Amino acid sequence: MAGLDPEVVQFYKDNGYRVSDFYDAKRHHGLRLSRAQVSAGIVAYYEDIKDGVINPRQIEIGWGPIEYAKNARYDEYARDNEILRKYKPIIEDLNGKLYTWKLCFWCVLILAIFLGVAYLDSVNNLWGIFR
C-alpha cells in the first residue's frame, strides 16, 4: 500500500490480514472513514501493539485498525492526500504538454535539417557558378 511502511504491511500479512481489506467500506459498518483515517488507524494500532500498549488476540487484529481509525490522528496522511488531489491533475496535464513539446521539437528539428541541406545545396550551386 502506498504510504505505509512495508514492516506494517508485513505484520498484518503475517497475522492473516490484507491491508487492502481495511480500506473496504464494508468493514467500517456504515462509518464514513477516509483513506487517510484508515491509514492512520492501521499505523497507530500497529505501533501500540509493537510498543506493548495492547496485546490483542489474532482475531482482534482485524478489527483494531478500524476502531483506531475513528480517533486516529491523521494529519500527515490528510496532507499527503491533499497534495495528491491538488497536484495530480497538474502533473497529468504537464505529461500531455510534454508530449506536445516533444512532437514540436522533432518537427522543428526535421524542418531545420531540410532547410540546412537546402541552404548548403544552394551555396554549392553558387560556388559552381563562380568556378
Secondary structure, DSSP 8 states (H G I E B T S, - for coil): -TTS-HHHHHHHHHTT--HHHHT-GGGGTT----HHHHHHHHHHHHHHHHHTS----HHHHTTHHHHHHHH---HHHHHHHHHHHHHHHHHHHHHHHHHHHHHHHHHHHHHHHHHHHHHHHHHHHHHHHH-
